[in-house]
Amino acid sequence: MADITFNDIIKPENLTYKKSKLMTDNVMHYCPGCGHGTAHNVLAEVLEEENLQERTVGITPVGCSVLMYNYIDVDFQEAAHGRAPALATAVKRLMPDKFVFTYQGDGDLAAIGTAETIHTCNRGENILMIFINNGIYGMTGGQMAPTTLAGMKSSTSPYGRDVSKMGSPIKMANIVAMLPGTCYVTRQSVNTAGGVRKFKKALKKAVQYQNEKRGTCFIEVVSNCPSGWKMTPVESNKWMEENMFPFYPLGDIKVPAE
Amino acid sequence: MAKIKGAVVVDTEKCKGCEVCVVTCPSQTLALATEVNSKGYHYSYAANPETCTGCSNCAVVCPDGVITVYKIKIG
């Protein structure tokens, strides 16, 4: 048994996990430990396994993930800030056979694009919306976002978010779950291996519902922002588990009747 | 009893040293190197390759997809 060497194991037939073929070889510009990269990997895996590469159109947002089209090898359209669901509506209506998804952050989906988000979900467009919620405007320097927790420090709320002056954080997934147009609303995370696998299952379910044209699917991913929160990646994941998860509990919020 | 043995290959040049894989690894296989890659990151590497079970937890949480996992069944 002891004579099995490292080189005996590293053979193509023993391959267990490899990054998806749909991920390009470009080095991602994300900060070390950012949840965006993990979410991209999982999304690419699902698109590959469901054989969707040829008929997918992704809508990239404005935010950290603006350069997403460099990393996943499917067709993309770039939307104006917050307008990804509106553009996705147009793409889906003009090309109903395409699988259309939007990928947005919290500043994009929950602040400037709130109207588009809510009305797209209310109309029940057959698109998948992926919402990366890290409670902060990551790209522009860690400003307060609508999803910033009460008391959470950011560069524009240096003493913590004061709810009496700045309002309370918005739970977008719970809001869109109340609308009749959404068919599947869930909240996931990508900080642990278990979380990643659950997120992948949720994406597969969403793809199935999209194929059946059952309405808007909305997947919120509670993510970290090590640079914006001024923590190491491991600390930020721990902070997220202790502070974000109690306010944004993980799990399915709306599941269609079978 | 069948035994499973795994091996991880890290693309050290692309690794950003975020340490998420090190924390996730259930068998303490991975660690951050004291050396740095050309971008100045302390890359992750298999410090204890003999303990790896090939569970691929490290690879699925890696934000940059730099880890490839192999697994073999012995006996």
Chai-1 contact restraints between the chains, C-beta under 6 A:
chainA,res_idxA,chainB,res_idxB,connection_type,confidence,min_distance_angstrom,max_distance_angstrom,comment,restraint_id
A,M1,B,I74,contact,1.0,0.0,6.0,A-B,restraint_1
A,F6,B,A7,contact,1.0,0.0,6.0,A-B,restraint_2
A,I9,B,A7,contact,1.0,0.0,6.0,A-B,restraint_3
A,I9,B,Y70,contact,1.0,0.0,6.0,A-B,restraint_4
A,I9,B,I72,contact,1.0,0.0,6.0,A-B,restraint_5
A,I10,B,A7,contact,1.0,0.0,6.0,A-B,restraint_6
A,I10,B,Y70,contact,1.0,0.0,6.0,A-B,restraint_7
A,N14,B,Y70,contact,1.0,0.0,6.0,A-B,restraint_8
A,N14,B,K71,contact,1.0,0.0,6.0,A-B,restraint_9
A,N14,B,I72,contact,1.0,0.0,6.0,A-B,restraint_10
A,L15,B,Y70,contact,1.0,0.0,6.0,A-B,restraint_11
A,T16,B,G54,contact,1.0,0.0,6.0,A-B,restraint_12
A,T16,B,S56,contact,1.0,0.0,6.0,A-B,restraint_13
A,T16,B,V69,contact,1.0,0.0,6.0,A-B,restraint_14
A,T16,B,Y70,contact,1.0,0.0,6.0,A-B,restraint_15
A,T16,B,K71,contact,1.0,0.0,6.0,A-B,restraint_16
A,Y17,B,S56,contact,1.0,0.0,6.0,A-B,restraint_17
A,Y17,B,A59,contact,1.0,0.0,6.0,A-B,restraint_18
A,Y17,B,V69,contact,1.0,0.0,6.0,A-B,restraint_19
A,K18,B,T68,contact,1.0,0.0,6.0,A-B,restraint_20
A,K19,B,G65,contact,1.0,0.0,6.0,A-B,restraint_21
A,M23,B,G65,contact,1.0,0.0,6.0,A-B,restraint_22
A,V27,B,K14,contact,1.0,0.0,6.0,A-B,restraint_23
A,M28,B,D64,contact,1.0,0.0,6.0,A-B,restraint_24
A,P32,B,K16,contact,1.0,0.0,6.0,A-B,restraint_25
A,P32,B,C18,contact,1.0,0.0,6.0,A-B,restraint_26
A,G33,B,C18,contact,1.0,0.0,6.0,A-B,restraint_27
A,G33,B,V20,contact,1.0,0.0,6.0,A-B,restraint_28
A,C34,B,P63,contact,1.0,0.0,6.0,A-B,restraint_29
A,G37,B,P63,contact,1.0,0.0,6.0,A-B,restraint_30
A,G37,B,D64,contact,1.0,0.0,6.0,A-B,restraint_31
A,T38,B,P63,contact,1.0,0.0,6.0,A-B,restraint_32
A,N41,B,G65,contact,1.0,0.0,6.0,A-B,restraint_33
A,A193,B,T24,contact,1.0,0.0,6.0,A-B,restraint_34
A,A193,B,N57,contact,1.0,0.0,6.0,A-B,restraint_35
A,A193,B,V60,contact,1.0,0.0,6.0,A-B,restraint_36
A,A193,B,V61,contact,1.0,0.0,6.0,A-B,restraint_37
A,V196,B,V60,contact,1.0,0.0,6.0,A-B,restraint_38
A,V196,B,V61,contact,1.0,0.0,6.0,A-B,restraint_39
A,P233,B,C18,contact,1.0,0.0,6.0,A-B,restraint_40
A,P233,B,V20,contact,1.0,0.0,6.0,A-B,restraint_41
A,V234,B,E19,contact,1.0,0.0,6.0,A-B,restraint_42
A,V234,B,V23,contact,1.0,0.0,6.0,A-B,restraint_43
